[in-house]
C-alpha cells in the first residue's frame, strides 16, 4: 500500500521549524494534569535520541480550541471522568482527520469514560487492538511483544488500541501500561532506570510514528 503523508507530516518534512507537543485539557473532572513531568522528559529523550527538534516546554490545549491544529501530536491522560461537548467532538474529529495525532494514556481509571466519549467523535469507528508487528512498535526501538508494561496494578496485560481514518492511525489508546508514569521524573515513582528507559523508548516510537504518518 502506498503511504500518503498526512498534512502535518508533510509540513514537518518540508519545514525546519521547532515542533510543538501539547497536553490535552478536557472537561468532566478527570485529572488531565496527572503527569506534569511526563511530556517534558519524553521531549528531551526524543530530541537527544531520535533527532527531533521539539520545543522542550509542552503547551496545554483544550479540546475545542482552534489552537489544537498547531500541534502534530497531543497527549491525554488521567484517572477519571472525561466529557466531550459538541464543540469538542467537532473540533477533535476535524483535527484527527486533517492529520493530527492523539495519544491517550490511561493512568488507570480512565478507560470506561474515554471509550464512551470517543464514540461521540467517531460513531462508526471502533478501537482496534494493534498487533505486536505494527510499525509503531518498531519504528525507532524494537518492542517485539508490543506495548510494554510499565506499572503493575492488577495483573492485566498491556494493550494498545487504535482508531484509523483512511488506513492512517489517527489515535492511539494505551491501556494497562502506564507509559506516562514511566516518563515522569525518577523521584515521582522511583522506577528503576531500565523501566523508565523502556517507557521513554516506546514514547519515542509513538512520537516518531505520529510525525511521519
N, C-alpha and C positions, 0 to 999 in steps of 0.2 A: 504494500500500500504506500503510495506517495505521501510523504509527510508535508503538510501545509503549515507554515509558521503562523502562529496567532498574531494578532495585531500588536500585542505587547512584545512578543518575542522578536518580531521584525524590527520594531523600533529600537529594542535593546541591541540588536545586531548591527544596526546602522548608525547608532549614536554612541558617543563616548561619555555621556553624562553619568553622574553618580546615580545609582538606582536607590529606590526607597522601599522600605517594608513598613508594615503597619499592624498594630494590634486592632482588632475589631471590637468596638464598644457596642454592646447590644442591650435591648430592653428586656424586662422580665424579672430583674432582681438577681440574676446569676452573677457570680464574681468574675466578670470578664477580665479583671485586673489581676487574676490569681498568681501569675508567674512573671513579675515585673522585670527580673533579670534575664529571662529566657531568650528573648529576641536579641538583645544586645550581645549576649555571649555567642549565639548562633551566627550573627552577622560577623563578629570578629573572627570566628572559626572559618567561615566561608571566605572572607577577604584574605585570610592567611593561607588557605589551603586549596581553594578551587578557583582562584583568580577572578573573583567578583570584585566590584567596586561599589559596595553598598554603603550608604550613609550609616555611620556607626550608631546613630541615635534613631531608633524606630519612632514612627509617628503613631498617633491614635486617630482612628477614623470611625465615625458612626455609620451604621448600615445604610441609612437613607441619604447620606451626604454625597454631593457631586464630587467631592474630593476622593471618593473611593477609586475613581478612574485614574488617579495619578499613580497608583501602586500596582505593579505587575503581580505582587504576591501579598496576601494579607493572611493574618493568623488569628485564630479564635480559640479560646479555651474557657474553662470554668468547671464548677462542680454542680451548678444548679439550673434554675429555670431560664429558659430562653423564649423570647417572644418577638416575632417579626410583624410589624404593622404592614398595612397595604403598601405604603410608600417604601418600606424596607424591602418588601418582596419584589416590587417592580425594579427598584434600583439594583438589588443584588442579582436578579436574573439578567438584567441588561449588562451588568459588569462582567458576569461569568461568560455569557455567550459572545461578548465582544473581545474576549481574550484574557480576562483576568483569571486569577487562580486563588482559591480559598483553601487553606489548611485548617481543619478543625481538629483539635487535640482534646479528647475527653480526659479531663483531670479527675475522673471518677464521679459519676452522678449526673452528667450532662446528657447522656445518650437518649433517654426517652423524650426529652424536650426537643432536642435538635432534630431528631427523626421526624417528629410531627411538624416542626416549622419548615423543614426542607420540602415537605410535601406541598406547602403553600407556594414555594418558589418554583418547583417543577412537579406538578401533579402527575405527569405522565412518566416520570423517571423514578427508578429505584436505585438505592445504593447497592453496588455490586462488589463483592469481595475480590480484591486483586490477588492473583496467583503469585507465588514466590518468584516466578520467572518474569514478572512485569519489569519493564525497563527502569522504573523508579527505584527498584531495589538493587540496581547495578550501575547506575549512570555515572557515579563518581566513586563509590565504595561498594564492594560486594556484600550483599546480605542474601546468601543462597536460600535461607529458610524464610525469607520475607521479613516482615516487621519485627524488630527486636522487642523483648520485654525489658523495660527499664525499672519499673516499680511493681512489686508483688503485693496485691491486695487480697485477691480471692481465688487464686489458682487458675483463673481462666486464661486461655491462650490469647496473645495479642492478635488483632485483626486490623487490616487496612481496607477500607471501603472507598469506592469512587463513584462519582457521577460523571457521565460522559455527555458531550454535545458534539454531534457530527464526528464521532470517533476520537474526539480530544478529551482527555481527562481534565475536567474543569474544577473539580472539588475532591479533596482527599480528607477522609474522616478516619483518624487513628484512634483505636479503641482498645482498652485493656493493655496499654503500653506505657502511657505517661511520659512521652518524649519531652514535653515542656519542662517537667520537673528535672529531667536529666540535663537540660540546657542551663538550668539556673546556676548561680554561684555555688561553689563547692560547699560552703558553710551552711547553705539553706537546708540541704537534705543529707549531707555527709555521705554522698555516694562515692564509692571507690572510683579512682581515676579511669579505670577501664570501662566502667558503666557509663560515666559521663562522655567518654570518647565515643562509645557506641551510639549514644543518643545524638551527639553532635554530628557524627558521620551520616546517620540516617537523615537528620535535618538538612545537612548539606545536599544530600541526594534530592530531597524534596525541593529545595530552592533551585538547584541546577535544572531539575526537570521542569519546574514552573517557568523558568526563564527561557528555556529552549523549545518549548512547545506552545 
